[in-house]
């Protein structure tokens, strides 16, 4: 018996819907697969969708990180860096935007550990400046480093620096009003140097310095070049440029 025209239309419509659904799943599956294959190589929980604190491993025996404020994590073992709550602290995720840097000191990097004065049992965490001077520290108990305690020392340091920043702004304005131009410039320069921690104060310091005859600007952003990037050869020029360092 021949199918009616209406029945053939229903079957055709359902088939079209099924094909469209399958075609939709293909790119979604490919996307999910690519996310899994592109999972982070650094310390983490393994969940590529989770917001993680940008921790980095400090080179063994290397120099301290040249950054305004650095949180150094000294784990007892590398296994500790795989599932610690320090990886997913939402406070630290936000603090990363305020130029707080995060470094993990390898457990066998005894030289760096001793520089921080942590010769006892690990784990521990220290908050330091660009020269490695320890500002605050937290030591673990029973082999465990409490995330809340580490978050607390960071909040306290930001609070202390915030009060100092406010005091500098007030004092700088007084110096300007009192005719102490150089004193005001020195204070505003300190505010400018810490603009990453306090952007609003940095902007005010930049304008105030300009009013005092001093110009400060952000250095040009350094963009890292992907070594795997293939660049098409440029058209021949009149003179072939020499490679860097070739004189």
C-alpha positions in Angstrom: 0.0 0.0 0.0 1.4 3.4 -0.9 2.0 5.9 1.9 -0.2 8.9 1.9 1.4 12.3 1.1 0.8 13.5 4.7 2.6 10.5 6.2 5.6 10.9 4.0 5.8 14.5 5.0 5.8 13.6 8.7 8.5 11.0 8.2 10.6 13.4 6.2 10.2 16.1 8.9 11.3 13.7 11.7 14.3 12.5 9.7 15.4 16.1 9.1 15.1 16.9 12.8 17.2 13.8 13.8 19.9 14.7 11.2 20.0 18.3 12.5 20.3 17.1 16.1 23.2 14.8 15.2 25.0 17.5 13.3 24.6 19.8 16.3 26.1 17.2 18.6 29.2 16.7 16.5 30.7 20.2 17.1 29.7 20.1 20.7 31.5 16.8 21.2 34.5 18.1 19.3 34.5 21.3 21.5 34.3 19.3 24.7 37.1 17.0 23.5 39.3 20.0 22.6 38.7 21.4 26.1 39.7 18.1 27.7 42.8 17.9 25.5 43.7 21.5 26.2 43.5 21.1 30.0 45.9 23.2 32.0 49.4 21.8 32.5 50.0 23.6 35.7 48.7 22.6 39.2 45.0 22.1 39.3 42.0 19.9 40.0 41.8 18.6 36.5 38.4 20.3 35.8 39.0 22.6 32.8 35.9 24.6 33.5 36.9 25.6 37.0 38.3 29.0 37.8 41.7 28.4 39.2 44.2 30.7 41.0 47.1 31.4 38.6 49.8 29.5 40.5 53.2 29.0 38.9 56.1 26.8 40.0 59.1 28.9 41.0 62.3 27.8 39.3 64.5 25.9 41.7 67.1 28.2 43.2 65.8 31.0 41.1 65.4 34.7 41.9 62.4 36.0 43.7 59.6 37.2 41.5 59.9 40.9 40.7 56.3 41.8 41.5 54.7 44.2 44.1 53.2 41.5 46.2 53.8 37.7 45.9 52.3 34.8 47.8 54.7 31.9 48.0 53.2 28.5 48.8 55.7 26.0 50.3 53.9 22.6 50.1 55.2 19.5 51.9 55.0 17.5 48.7 53.9 18.1 45.1 50.9 15.9 45.6 49.6 18.6 47.9 49.4 21.0 44.9 47.0 18.7 43.0 43.9 19.0 45.2 44.4 21.8 47.7 41.7 24.4 48.3 44.4 27.0 47.6 43.9 26.2 43.9 40.3 27.4 43.8 40.2 30.2 46.4 37.8 32.8 44.9 39.4 35.5 47.0 42.7 34.7 45.3 41.1 34.6 41.9 39.9 38.2 42.5 43.2 39.2 44.1 45.1 38.2 40.9 43.5 41.2 39.2 45.0 43.4 41.9 48.5 42.3 40.9 48.9 39.6 43.6 51.3 37.0 42.2 51.3 33.3 43.1 54.4 31.1 43.2 54.9 27.5 44.4 58.3 26.7 45.9 59.3 23.1 45.1 59.6 20.9 48.3 63.3 20.1 47.4 64.3 23.7 46.9 65.9 24.0 50.3 67.8 27.2 49.4 64.7 29.2 48.8 62.9 27.6 51.7 65.8 28.7 54.0 65.8 32.2 52.6 62.2 32.5 53.8 63.2 31.2 57.2 61.0 28.2 56.9 63.4 25.6 58.2 60.7 23.8 60.2 58.0 21.4 59.0 56.1 22.3 55.9 53.6 23.2 54.5 53.8 27.0 54.9 52.9 30.2 53.0 54.7 33.5 53.0 53.7 36.9 51.6 56.7 38.8 50.3 57.6 41.9 48.3 59.6 42.1 45.1 62.9 41.6 46.9 61.7 38.5 48.8 61.3 40.3 52.1 58.7 38.4 54.1 55.7 40.6 55.1 53.5 37.9 56.6 53.6 34.1 57.0 51.4 31.2 57.9 52.6 27.8 59.0 50.6 24.6 58.6 49.5 22.4 61.5 49.4 18.6 61.4 50.6 18.7 57.8 47.8 20.9 56.6 47.8 24.5 55.5 44.5 26.2 56.2 43.3 28.2 53.2 41.3 30.6 55.4 44.5 31.5 57.3 46.4 32.2 54.1 43.5 34.3 52.8 43.5 36.3 56.0 47.1 37.4 55.8 46.5 38.6 52.2 43.4 40.6 53.3 45.4 42.1 56.2 48.2 43.1 53.9 45.9 44.7 51.4 44.2 46.5 54.3 47.5 47.8 55.7 48.6 49.0 52.3 45.2 50.6 51.6 45.6 52.7 54.8 49.1 53.6 53.8 47.9 54.6 50.3 45.2 56.8 51.8 47.6 58.5 54.1 50.1 59.2 51.3 47.3 60.8 49.2 46.4 63.1 52.1 50.0 63.9 52.9 50.8 64.6 49.2 47.9 67.1 49.0 49.2 68.8 52.1 52.7 69.1 50.6 51.3 70.7 47.4 49.3 73.2 49.5 52.3 73.9 51.6 54.6 74.5 48.6 56.7 71.4 49.2 56.8 70.4 45.5 59.5 67.8 45.7 58.0 66.2 48.8 54.7 65.9 47.0 56.4 64.4 43.9 58.1 61.7 46.0 54.8 60.7 47.6 52.9 60.7 44.3 55.7 58.5 42.7 55.2 55.9 45.4 51.5 55.9 44.7 52.2 55.5 41.0 54.6 52.7 41.7 51.8 50.8 43.4 49.2 51.6 40.8 48.7 48.0 40.1 47.5 47.4 43.6 45.4 50.6 43.7 44.5 51.7 40.2 42.4 54.7 41.2 45.1 56.1 43.4 47.6 55.5 40.6 45.5 57.5 38.1 45.2 60.3 40.6 49.0 60.2 41.2 49.6 60.3 37.4 47.5 63.5 37.0 48.9 65.1 40.1 52.5 64.5 38.9 51.6 66.0 35.5 50.3 69.1 37.3 53.6 69.2 39.1 55.6 69.0 35.8 56.4 65.3 36.0 55.1 62.9 33.3 54.8 59.2 34.0 53.3 56.7 31.6 52.6 53.0 31.4 55.4 51.1 29.7 54.4 49.4 26.4 52.9 45.9 27.0 55.3 43.1 26.2 53.6 40.5 24.0 55.2 37.1 24.0 55.7 35.5 20.6 54.4 32.0 20.1 57.4 29.9 19.0 55.1 27.7 17.0 53.7 30.5 15.1 54.5 30.4 11.4 55.0 33.8 9.8 54.9 34.3 6.1 58.2 35.6 4.7 58.2 39.3 4.0 58.7 40.7 0.5 62.3 41.4 -0.4 63.5 44.8 0.8 66.2 47.0 -0.5 68.6 45.8 2.3 68.3 42.7 4.3 67.9 43.5 8.0 70.5 41.9 10.3 69.3 39.5 13.0 69.4 40.8 16.6 72.9 40.8 18.0 74.6 40.6 14.5 76.7 43.7 14.2 
